[in-house]
Amino acid sequence: MRHFRLLALLFISSSLFGQSIQPDANRIAKHINYLACDKMKGRGTGSKENAKAAKYIIKEFKKLDLAPLGTNGYRQPFTAKVRRIVVPDSIRQADNVIGLLDNGAPYTIVIGAHYDHLGIGKQGSSRDKEPQGKIHNGADDNASGVAGLLELARYYSKNNIKEPYNFLFIAFGAEELGLVGSRYFVNNPTLPLDKINFMSNLDMIGRYNADRGVGIGGYGTSDAWPEVFKEVKGSVKFFTDRAGSGGADHASFYAKKVPVLFFHTGGHDDYHMPTDDPEKIDIASEIGILEIHIKLIDKAMKLPKLMYTEVK
């Protein structure tokens, strides 16, 4: 895989010196480079590389002074089963990684992204005709979302504002095996579900298509979302979709009657292929997506706890 050279000349700013809390190209590149490099062998559930990814996220959570809210420090261990193909190690150990920004508020906003991917093509779901033994780096799916998660955690933990809501940042494990980590969390919550204001999920936000825009799902899961979205604009365009269900981790929360949002830049030829590599990520547009996300969160925090609406 080519070395990931990313916007070195375009994003020379104070963020180079660690001063900016705004979404930053260099930090996003660092996270994606680490999580989606060949040495991480696709972060397959149960692999030592997946465990290394969890350690990396924990290290970043600690830097941001997030409080651990797993059942074992930052970790919430669970067992995942590979169902799609027969493999010798079909039962695998996995973790959700959970950090809390406690503002002393009665309700909490959950921001999530899954950090696992398809490994070296032995656990199923690859679109490659002969996937076994090929590293599926998962730069867009979902190193891009984890990088976004970490940038939002940085923004809200370092902005010197005591927000009216707490934040729970969750990096989910075993999403590619059927939303296993997020389903485990909502069935074994380390924070009462009735204390959650809404859940926002970042899954594949690295391949922005200007003709399409970024999709934001969940628009129909609360009657308050139209007010929140009103007059929100940014450097990238977006469109909304009402659905709260679907094949990503927000669906686990929606099933428990929690309002959700879901950020996604859409499918592409590299989806679930060994070619989903870091150099193809559009960092500038990911920053624009995160800026829109911040605007939406900030507007939502001006409102009382959102009420769930079923999408019919």
C-alpha positions as CSV (number, residue, x, y, z in Angstrom):
1,M,0.0,0.0,0.0
2,R,1.2,3.5,-0.8
3,H,2.3,5.6,2.1
4,F,-0.5,8.0,3.1
5,R,0.7,11.5,2.2
6,L,-2.2,13.8,3.1
7,L,-2.7,17.6,2.6
8,A,0.6,18.5,4.2
9,L,0.7,21.8,2.3
10,L,-3.0,22.6,2.4
11,F,-3.5,22.4,6.1
12,I,-0.6,24.2,7.7
13,S,-2.1,25.9,10.7
14,S,-1.9,26.2,14.4
15,S,-3.2,22.7,14.7
16,L,0.3,21.5,13.6
17,F,1.4,22.6,17.1
18,G,-1.5,21.0,18.9
19,Q,-3.3,24.3,19.6
20,S,-6.6,23.9,17.8
21,I,-9.6,22.0,19.1
22,Q,-11.3,22.3,15.7
23,P,-11.4,19.2,13.5
24,D,-7.8,18.9,12.2
25,A,-6.4,17.3,9.1
26,N,-3.2,16.2,10.6
27,R,-4.9,14.4,13.6
28,I,-7.4,12.8,11.3
29,A,-4.6,11.6,9.0
30,K,-2.7,10.2,12.0
31,H,-5.7,8.2,13.3
32,I,-6.6,6.8,9.9
33,N,-3.0,6.0,9.0
34,Y,-2.6,4.0,12.2
35,L,-5.9,2.2,12.2
36,A,-5.9,1.3,8.5
37,C,-2.2,0.6,7.8
38,D,-1.3,-2.9,6.5
39,K,0.3,-3.7,9.9
40,M,-3.2,-3.6,11.5
41,K,-4.3,-6.4,9.1
42,G,-7.8,-5.2,8.8
43,R,-8.7,-5.1,12.5
44,G,-10.7,-8.3,12.3
45,T,-12.7,-9.1,15.5
46,G,-10.7,-11.3,17.8
47,S,-7.4,-10.5,16.2
48,K,-4.4,-9.0,18.1
49,E,-4.6,-6.1,15.7
50,N,-8.2,-5.4,16.7
51,A,-7.0,-5.4,20.3
52,K,-4.2,-2.9,19.4
53,A,-6.9,-0.7,17.8
54,A,-8.8,-0.7,21.1
55,K,-5.7,0.2,23.0
56,Y,-5.1,3.1,20.7
57,I,-8.6,4.4,21.2
58,I,-8.2,4.0,25.0
59,K,-4.9,5.9,24.9
60,E,-6.7,8.8,23.0
61,F,-9.6,8.8,25.5
62,K,-7.1,9.1,28.4
63,K,-5.4,12.0,26.7
64,L,-8.8,13.8,26.6
65,D,-9.5,13.0,30.3
66,L,-12.6,11.0,29.5
67,A,-13.8,8.9,32.4
68,P,-13.9,5.1,31.8
69,L,-17.5,3.8,31.6
70,G,-17.0,0.2,30.5
71,T,-17.3,-2.7,32.8
72,N,-13.5,-3.2,32.9
73,G,-12.1,0.3,32.8
74,Y,-12.8,1.7,29.3
75,R,-13.6,-1.7,28.0
76,Q,-16.9,-3.5,27.8
77,P,-16.0,-7.1,26.9
78,F,-18.3,-9.4,25.0
79,T,-18.3,-12.4,22.9
80,A,-19.0,-12.3,19.1
81,K,-19.6,-15.2,16.8
82,V,-18.6,-15.4,13.2
83,R,-21.7,-16.7,11.4
84,R,-21.2,-16.0,7.8
85,I,-18.5,-18.6,7.0
86,V,-17.1,-21.6,8.9
87,V,-13.8,-20.8,10.5
88,P,-11.9,-22.6,13.3
89,D,-12.2,-19.6,15.7
90,S,-15.8,-18.7,15.2
91,I,-16.2,-17.5,18.8
92,R,-14.2,-14.4,19.4
93,Q,-13.6,-12.0,22.2
94,A,-14.3,-8.3,21.5
95,D,-14.7,-5.0,23.3
96,N,-16.6,-1.8,23.2
97,V,-14.4,1.1,24.2
98,I,-16.4,3.6,26.3
99,G,-15.4,7.1,27.6
100,L,-17.6,9.6,29.4
101,L,-17.3,13.4,29.4
102,D,-19.2,14.2,32.6
103,N,-20.7,17.7,32.7
104,G,-22.9,16.9,35.7
105,A,-26.0,17.0,33.4
106,P,-29.1,14.8,33.8
107,Y,-28.9,13.5,30.2
108,T,-26.2,12.3,27.8
109,I,-25.5,12.5,24.1
110,V,-23.9,9.3,22.7
111,I,-21.5,9.5,19.8
112,G,-20.4,6.2,18.3
113,A,-18.3,4.6,15.5
114,H,-17.2,1.1,15.0
115,Y,-13.5,0.3,14.9
116,D,-13.4,-3.3,13.6
117,H,-13.3,-4.3,10.0
118,L,-12.9,-7.5,7.9
119,G,-9.4,-8.6,8.8
120,I,-7.7,-10.7,6.2
121,G,-10.9,-11.8,4.5
122,K,-11.8,-14.9,6.5
123,Q,-14.8,-13.7,8.5
124,G,-17.1,-13.0,5.5
125,S,-18.7,-9.9,4.0
126,S,-15.8,-9.2,1.6
127,R,-16.9,-8.2,-1.9
128,D,-13.6,-9.6,-3.3
129,K,-14.0,-12.8,-5.3
130,E,-11.1,-14.4,-3.5
131,P,-10.7,-12.5,-0.3
132,Q,-8.9,-14.9,2.0
133,G,-5.4,-13.8,2.9
134,K,-5.9,-10.2,1.6
135,I,-5.8,-7.3,4.1
136,H,-9.0,-5.3,4.2
137,N,-7.7,-2.1,5.7
138,G,-11.1,-0.4,6.1
139,A,-9.9,3.2,5.9
140,D,-13.4,4.5,5.1
141,D,-15.1,1.6,6.9
142,N,-14.6,2.7,9.5
143,A,-11.2,4.3,10.4
144,S,-12.8,7.5,9.0
145,G,-15.6,7.3,11.6
146,V,-13.3,6.5,14.5
147,A,-11.1,9.5,13.5
148,G,-14.3,11.6,13.5
149,L,-15.3,10.2,16.9
150,L,-11.9,11.2,18.4
151,E,-12.0,14.7,16.9
152,L,-15.5,15.3,18.4
153,A,-14.3,13.9,21.7
154,R,-11.4,16.4,21.6
155,Y,-13.6,19.3,20.6
156,Y,-16.1,18.8,23.4
157,S,-13.6,17.9,26.1
158,K,-11.2,20.8,25.3
159,N,-13.6,23.7,24.5
160,N,-13.7,25.0,28.1
161,I,-17.5,25.0,28.1
162,K,-19.6,23.0,30.6
163,E,-22.2,21.8,28.2
164,P,-25.8,21.2,29.3
165,Y,-25.5,17.5,28.3
166,N,-22.9,14.9,29.1
167,F,-21.2,13.0,26.2
168,L,-20.6,9.3,26.0
169,F,-18.1,8.3,23.3
170,I,-18.3,4.6,22.2
171,A,-16.0,2.8,19.8
172,F,-18.0,-0.3,19.0
173,G,-16.5,-3.7,18.4
174,A,-17.8,-6.5,16.0
175,E,-20.1,-4.2,14.0
176,E,-19.1,-6.2,10.8
177,L,-20.4,-9.4,12.4
178,G,-23.9,-8.0,12.7
179,L,-23.9,-4.9,15.0
180,V,-22.8,-7.2,17.8
181,G,-21.1,-4.5,19.9
182,S,-23.8,-1.9,19.8
183,R,-26.5,-4.5,20.4
184,Y,-24.6,-5.8,23.4
185,F,-24.3,-2.2,24.8
186,V,-28.0,-1.4,24.5
187,N,-28.9,-4.7,26.2
188,N,-26.2,-4.2,28.9
189,P,-25.9,-0.4,29.1
190,T,-23.3,1.2,31.3
191,L,-25.5,4.3,31.3
192,P,-29.3,4.0,31.7
193,L,-30.9,4.2,28.2
194,D,-33.6,6.6,29.5
195,K,-30.8,9.0,30.3
196,I,-29.7,9.2,26.7
197,N,-30.8,12.3,24.7
198,F,-29.9,10.9,21.3
199,M,-27.2,8.7,19.6
200,S,-25.2,9.9,16.6
201,N,-23.3,7.4,14.5
202,L,-20.3,8.0,12.3
203,D,-19.8,5.2,9.8
204,M,-18.0,5.7,6.5
205,I,-17.5,9.5,6.4
206,G,-14.3,9.5,4.3
207,R,-15.4,9.3,0.7
208,Y,-17.4,12.4,0.1
209,N,-19.0,12.8,-3.3
210,A,-20.0,16.4,-4.1
211,D,-22.7,15.2,-6.5
212,R,-24.4,13.2,-3.8
213,G,-23.5,15.0,-0.5
214,V,-23.3,13.4,2.9
215,G,-26.3,11.5,4.0
216,I,-27.7,12.1,7.5
217,G,-30.1,9.4,8.5
218,G,-32.5,9.4,11.5
219,Y,-34.2,12.7,10.6
220,G,-37.6,11.1,11.4
221,T,-36.6,9.6,14.8
222,S,-37.6,12.8,16.7
223,D,-40.0,15.6,16.0
224,A,-37.3,18.0,17.1
225,W,-34.8,17.2,14.3
226,P,-36.4,19.6,11.7
227,E,-35.9,22.5,14.1
228,V,-32.3,21.4,14.8
229,F,-31.4,21.1,11.1
230,K,-33.1,24.4,10.2
231,E,-30.6,26.8,8.5
232,V,-27.6,24.6,9.2
233,K,-25.1,24.9,6.4
234,G,-21.4,24.1,5.9
235,S,-18.6,23.6,3.4
236,V,-20.1,20.3,2.3
237,K,-23.6,19.6,1.3
238,F,-25.9,17.1,3.0
239,F,-29.3,15.5,2.6
240,T,-31.5,13.9,5.2
241,D,-33.2,10.5,5.4
242,R,-35.9,9.7,7.9
243,A,-35.0,6.1,8.6
244,G,-33.6,5.1,12.0
245,S,-33.1,1.5,11.3
246,G,-30.4,0.0,8.9
247,G,-27.2,-1.9,8.8
248,A,-25.1,0.3,11.2
249,D,-24.8,0.8,15.0
250,H,-27.4,3.5,15.4
251,A,-30.0,0.9,14.5
252,S,-29.4,-0.8,17.8
253,F,-30.3,2.4,19.7
254,Y,-33.3,3.2,17.5
255,A,-34.6,-0.3,18.3
256,K,-34.6,0.8,22.0
257,K,-36.6,4.0,21.1
258,V,-33.6,6.4,21.3
259,P,-33.5,9.2,18.7
260,V,-30.6,8.8,16.3
261,L,-28.5,10.4,13.6
262,F,-26.4,8.5,11.1
263,F,-23.6,10.2,9.0
264,H,-22.5,8.3,5.8
265,T,-20.9,9.4,2.6
266,G,-22.2,6.5,0.6
267,G,-21.0,3.3,-1.1
268,H,-18.1,3.1,-3.5
269,D,-16.1,0.5,-5.5
270,D,-13.7,0.0,-2.6
271,Y,-16.5,-0.9,0.0
272,H,-15.6,-4.2,1.7
273,M,-12.7,-4.6,-0.7
274,P,-8.9,-4.9,0.0
275,T,-8.6,-1.5,-1.8
276,D,-10.3,0.6,0.9
277,D,-7.0,2.3,1.7
278,P,-6.0,5.5,3.6
279,E,-4.8,7.5,0.6
280,K,-8.3,7.5,-0.8
281,I,-9.8,9.4,2.1
282,D,-11.0,12.9,1.5
283,I,-9.8,14.6,4.7
284,A,-10.9,18.1,3.8
285,S,-14.5,16.9,3.3
286,E,-14.4,14.9,6.5
287,I,-13.6,18.0,8.4
288,G,-16.6,19.7,6.8
289,I,-18.8,16.8,7.9
290,L,-17.6,17.1,11.4
291,E,-18.2,20.8,11.4
292,I,-21.8,20.2,10.4
293,H,-22.0,17.6,13.1
294,I,-20.9,20.1,15.7
295,K,-23.4,22.7,14.6
296,L,-26.2,20.1,14.9
297,I,-25.1,19.0,18.3
298,D,-24.8,22.5,19.5
299,K,-28.3,23.4,18.3
300,A,-29.8,20.2,19.8
301,M,-28.2,21.1,23.2
302,K,-30.3,24.2,23.3
303,L,-33.5,22.1,23.4
304,P,-34.9,19.8,26.1
305,K,-34.3,16.1,25.9
306,L,-35.5,14.9,22.5
307,M,-38.5,12.7,22.3
308,Y,-38.4,9.5,20.2
309,T,-40.6,9.2,17.2
310,E,-41.2,5.9,15.4
311,V,-40.5,6.1,11.6
312,K,-43.3,4.5,9.7
